[in-house]
Structure formats: structure tokens, C-alpha cells
């Protein structure tokens, strides 16, 4: 084998894609003008490639591993820069919420037979098939994922390559998949079921996703004075939601329009379509992004970043308390009992299931209760976060908003 052949295989790997026609994950290799140009410059002008960031593989996660991350809900000075290379991002972030992701063996082989590990974080269990070029999300088990007061398993078809390699600047990867969540008939009012032409044997929620990943920038990321070379990935997830029904041996049928003719909204009050954008900073040697920015109209709302970016970790992990919200469910007005704390609550942040910011309420010094009206907000499940003036989360909770 000549010395050029490994390079050819390496840069062909940059053309990784997902074969949507086959409806399965495929590590197809293709070579195009961009990768040919990179190959040419790598051989003829190697000095020009030194600053370019390339991620050729990603880190395995094994049972017993733990990844610590922090959530800053009030990031200051974090902005979305234009696309391009050789950039410098310098941020000062607070360790508002500690998120611990613990990896264990797959204990639900019947549900997720291809998963190699289970990642538990907060109230969710995510099941992955992991190797050195792909973290394929097979499904998850979460507390009330669709806002119906039920805990069920959700399945990806095909699996979602949440993290993958190899990647390089200006790569574009498209993925198409759907997440299926069964809806027990017991949670659907009998009066609604009787209005359907045929009472189904099974119901499920189908969340279809079209994900565009663009590696649009590279450079050096500095968080609290600690730097690392990164690629920036813009991830755009276009979501469409449907309710499907099945009768006997017949195939699944979309009954979303039929339901909307009978009720004001689908179960949970979830919007039928949405687009969620995030910016993810990727670095060689890490399985998950170094930093993950949630944005709304190009405004950064929150940042999740790895504790590995900090020179020293705090020994004490702060656990937010569950806040008391009443009435719950509510038709539009809620009362909140603020937790006792040495920190002063400054803001109450309300967000929806997708993490989109709905409302921010200011809390004044000395208040022990707060009343908030949710006028103009559609019915559904919403999350509340109590934050102090440093961005630390003091309490969390959720509330169901129902129609009058």
C-alpha cells in the first residue's frame, strides 16, 4: 500500500452520509471536489493544514463512565459569530446546574436490542449503540415525555446518529428519522374515542425529524480561561408531529387531522411542527460536545458545557429543589412557593418541551410566593426554573396548562 492510500481513505471518510432511501444508517463513503481539494493541499502544502481542526474519531463510553456538565441559563457575552475559520471564542460561564451523565449496561435488551450502553441523566434514560465513529441513539425512557402523565419508552427508527466522525470544516450531514411513543388508550377520554369512526387497538405519537448538521466554523474555544481547538456545528432539527392509530392487522394510519376536527389540540398541546436550532462545539477526544448552545432567533438562551473545560471542579454538587406549583393542572394562573435558600431568587424562567423560552418573570427581594398568569400560552406541559443573580438554578418544576 502506498503512503497516499491511507490519506485517500481518510478524506473519503469526510463524505459520510446517511442513506435515506434505504431507511437505515449507512456509513457511505463518497469523494467530492471539496475532499479532493483538501487531499491535494494536505499532500502538496502540508503547512497550510496545521491550523485546520479535524475530528477523525470520537470517544467510547463504557458502563461505569461518568460525564459531568454544567448548565448556564443566563450566559453573558456568548454570541453567535459568522461562519468561517480561525476564530477565537472567549466566554466566562457560571456553573449554574450540575448535570451528571452516568453510563451503565443496557438493562432493556427487549426494547433496545442494539444498544450497548444506557446513559442516565436527570429523569431520562437514553440508550445508545456506541463505537468510535458513531453514537447512535436507539431510544429513551423518560418521565412523562408527551405530557400525558405516563412514563413510556420511545423508539427511534432509524437510530439517530447524535454524535459521529469523521467530520471536518464545511461538512454537511442530513439525517431523517422518527421517534415513536405509544399512547395508552386508558389516558384518552372515552368520549373522544367514541367519536372516532373506529375505536383503535393502539395509538402512538410520531415525531418526524429532518436534521441538518453544518460544520460552519472552526477555531479556539476558551471557557473560563481554558482553551481547546474546536469545530462548530450548526444543528437544525425540523420536527413534524402526528398521532397515528392502528386497528387489528391494518397498517398504522395518521389520524391527526381527524383528531383536530374533534378537539382544539393534539394530546399534550404540542405544536404540530417546529424548528429547533443549536450550535455545538466539537473537539477531538470527546464523545459529547464541549459546549452546546440553545438559541432562539440567534439569541443564546443557555449553554451546556463540559466540566473538563474547567481547571478545578467544585467538590459540592448543588441539587435544585422541586418547587411547589398550584393549582396544577391550571387553566391560566399559577401560584409558586419560593424555596428557602441562602440565595435570592431573581427570575422565574418558563420554557416548553423543546426548551423554547416562553416567559421570564422578575422576583423581588423578600418574596416567598409568586403568582404568574399564562395568558396567550397554548395548552401543554411547561417547565419552570428558579434562578438567582449568578445564574445558579435554585428550583425546578413543571405545570400542565389546560383549556377552560
N, C-alpha and C positions, 0 to 999 in steps of 0.2 A: 504494500500500500504506500503510495507516495505521500509526502507531507502535506499535499494540498487536499487530499480526500477527507481527512477529519474536519478541515475547515469548511469544505463544501457541505458535509453533513450537519455541522454546527449551525451554519447560517440558513440552511434549508429548514432547520428546526424553528427559525423565526417565523415561518409561514404557517404555524399551527393554526388550525381552524376547527370548527365543529360542523360535521356533516349533517345538515338539517334534513336532507332528503331521506336519509336512512333512519332518521329519528333516533339516533344513538350517538354516544360520544365517540368521535373518531379522531385519532391523532394523525390527520392527513398532513403530508409534507408537500409543500409546493415552493417553487423558487420563482421570484419575480424580479423586475428591474431594480427594485429597492435593495433586495438582498444581494443581487449580483453586484450592485454598486458598492455595498458595504464590504463584500468579499474582495473586490478589486482594491479598494483603499486599504483594507487590512493587510493585504499582501504587499502592495507597492509603496504605500505610505503609512507604515505601522504607527509612526509617531502621532498621526492625526487621530488615532483611535483611542489613545490613552485616557482621555477625559470622558469618553462615552461610557455610560453605565449599561451593563448587560446583566440580566439575571438568567443564568443557564439552568438552574435547578432551584427547588425550594426545600425547606427543612421538613423532615419527617416529624410526626407527632406520635408518640407511643403511649400506651397505658402507663400512668404514673407521672406523666409530664404535666406541668402547670405553666400557663402564660398569664402574667399579671399586666393589666392595662388600666389606664385612668381615663375618666370622662370629665372633660371641662365643658360645662354647659354655658359658660359666659366667656368665651375666648376673646381676647382683645388683641388687635394688631394682626390678626390672621386674615389674609385676603387672598382671593383667587387671582393669581397673576396670569398674564397672557401665555399662550403655548410657546414652547421653544426650549433650547438647550442652554447649558452652562448657567443655571440660575442659582441664587442663594436665598433660601427661606430661613429667616431667623424669628423664632417665636419664644414667648415666655408664657407657659401654661401652668394652670393650677391642678393639683391632684384632687379634684372635686369628689369623684366617686371611684372607689376601687372596684374593678371588675376582675374576678379570678376565673379563668377558664381551666377546668380540670379534665384531663383525658383519662378514660377508663376503657376496659374491654367492652365490646359490643354485647350487651345483655338482652338484645331484642332481635336475635337472628331470624326469627319467624317473620318479623316485619321488615327488617333491613338486612337481607342475606349477604349483600356485597359490602357492607360497611365493615371497616377494620377497627375503628375506634368510636367511642362516644365522647363528645365534648359537652360538659355541663357548665353552663354559665347562667347565673341568676335562676329563673324558674324554667329554663329551657334546656332540653337535651337534643343536641344536634348529632346526627350520625353520618360519618364521613368514610369514604374509601380513599385512603391517603397513600401516595407514593412520592417519589422525588420530582415529579413533573405535574402532579395534579392533586388538589384537594377536592374530591367530588362529593358534594352534599347529596345524600340519598333521601333524607327526610328529617323530621324533628318531632318531638313530643313536647308540648308547651301547655302552660296553664291558660285555658280559655282562649285559644288562638283566634277564634272567629267571633268572640263577644257574645256567645250564647250560653255562658255558664257551664260549659262542658270542657273536659280535658281529653283530647283525642290525638291520634297520630296523624301526621301529614306526610305525604309521599311526593317526591319529585319524579317526573317522567319526561324526558330522560333526566339523569342526575345533572346538577348544576355545578360546573367547574368554578367554584368560588375563588380559588387561587390556582395558578398554573404557571408553567415555564416550558420553554424559554420565552422571554419577552425582551424587546428592545424598543428604543425610541421610534415613534411613528407606527408601531404595530396597531392594527385594528382587528378585534376579535368580536364575532357576533354569536350569541347563543340564543336558542329557542327552547323553552321547556314549560312545563305546567306543574303546579302544586295542587294536589288533590286532598281534600279534608272531608271525611264523612260527617254527615249531619244526622244524628239520631232522630227518627220520626217522633220520638217522645217529646222533643223540645218544640215541635211545630204544633200550634193550636189545632185542635180537631176541626174547628170551624173553617180554617184555611184549607186543610187537607180535603175536606168535603167539597170545597168549591172547585177543586181540580177535576178535569174530565175523567181521570182515572187515578185512584189512590196509588201512589208508587210504593214499591217494595223498599227502595233505597233512595236517599238524597245525598248529594255531595256538592261542596263548593269547589269550583275550578278557578284557579288564579293562573292565567297565562302570562308569561313574561317574554319580552323581547329585549335582550340585554346587549348594549353596545359598549365595548371597552376600547377606549382610545388611549394609548400611551402618548400623551401630548407634550410632556416636558421631562427634563432631567436636570440634575444639579446636586447641590448640597443642602440638606435639611439640618437645621440646628434647633434643638429644643432645650431650653434652659441651659444653654452653653455647651451642649453635647452634640457633635456633628456626625453625619453619615451620608454617603453618596446614595442617591435615590432616583428612581423613576416615578413620575406622577401619572396615575391612571385616572381618566375621567370615566366613571361608570354611570350609564344612563339606563334605567330599568323602566320600560314601558309596560304597564300592567293592565290587564283586562280581566274582569271578574264575572263569572257566570254561575248560576245554580243549575245543576243537572239532576235528572230523575231517571230511574230505571224500573221497568216493570217486567217481571218474570225473565224470560230468556232474550227479550228485546235489548238492543243496544242502548247506551246512555243517550238521553235527549236533553237539549238545552231548553229549560222552562223559564228562563229569566224574564223574558217579555211577558209571558203568561202571568208570572207572579206580580210583576209591576202593574198589570191591569187590575190586580186584586188588592194590592197593598201599596203604601206610599214608598216603601224602600225594601230592598232585599234584607234578609236576616242580618242583624248587627249594624244596619245603617251604613254599610261600607259603600264608598263610591264605586261605580261600575268601571271606571278607568282612572288611571293616574300615571304620572311620570315622576320618578324619584331619581335625583342626581346626587352623586357623591364623588369626592376626589380622594384617591387613595395613594399613599406614598409607599412604594415598594422598595425593598433593599435586599441585596444578596445575603443569604444565610438566615432568612426569617421566613416562617410559614405564613404568618398573618401580616397585614400591613403595619409599618412603623407608625403611621398616623392615618386616620380615616376621618374625613371632614364631611359632615352633613350640611347641605346647603339648601337655601330656598331663595330662588331668584338671584343666584350668585352671591348671596349673603351667607357667610358661615354662621351656622346656628350652634354647632357643637363640634368638639374634636375628641376622638378616642385615640390615645397614643400608648405605646408600649412602655412599661416601666424600665425596660432595658435601655431606653434612651436617657435615663437619669443616672447621675453618678452615685447617688445614695438613695436607698429606699427606706421609707418610714417603717418602723417596726410595728406600729399600731395601725390596724386596718379599721377605718371608720365604717360602720354599717348604718345606713339610713333607717329610720324608724318608719313603721307603717302609720300613716296619718288617718284620723277619723273623719270621714266624709258622710254627711247626712242631709236630706234623705238620699238613699242610693238603692235603686234607681231614682232618677229625678226627671221632672218634666221641664226643668229650665233653671232652677235656682238651687244652689248647694251651700251648705254651711261647713266650715272646716275648723276643727280644733287644732290649733298650732301646738307642736310638741314642746315640752320643756327642754331647754338646751342652753348651754353657756354661750352658744352662738345666736345671733339675732337673725331671724328670717327676714330677708329683704324682698324677695319676689316669689310668686307662685307661677310656675310655667305649666300651661296646659297644652298637650300635644295629642295627635290622633294615633291610630295603629301604625301608620307608616313613619311616624316620627315627625310629621309636619307640625310646625308651630301654629297653634290656634289662638292662644291668648296669653298675655303676661299681665299679672296684677301686682301692684306695689303693696307691700306690707309696711305699716308704720310701727315705730318703736312702741313696745308695751302691749301690742295687740295679742290676745290669746285666742281670739276667734275671728273668722273672716267669712263674709258672705259674698258669693260671686254669682252673677247671672250669666247664663249661656245663651243669650238672645242671638238669633240668627245662625246658631250652630245646628247642623243636621243631627238626627238621632244616631246613636252608635256608642262605642266604647272609647273612653278618653283617659289619658294618664296625667296625673298631677305630680309636680316636682317642686319641693320647697328648697330654696337656695339662699345662702347668706351672701354678704357683700364680697366674699372672696371667691365665690363660685362653688363652694362646698355644698353638697346636697345633704339636707337635714332630714328630709322625709319624702316618702313617695306614696302614691295611692292611685286608685282608678275608680271611675264612676261611669255608670251606664245612663245615657240620656235617651229618654223615650218620648214619643209623641203624646200630646194631651188626648 
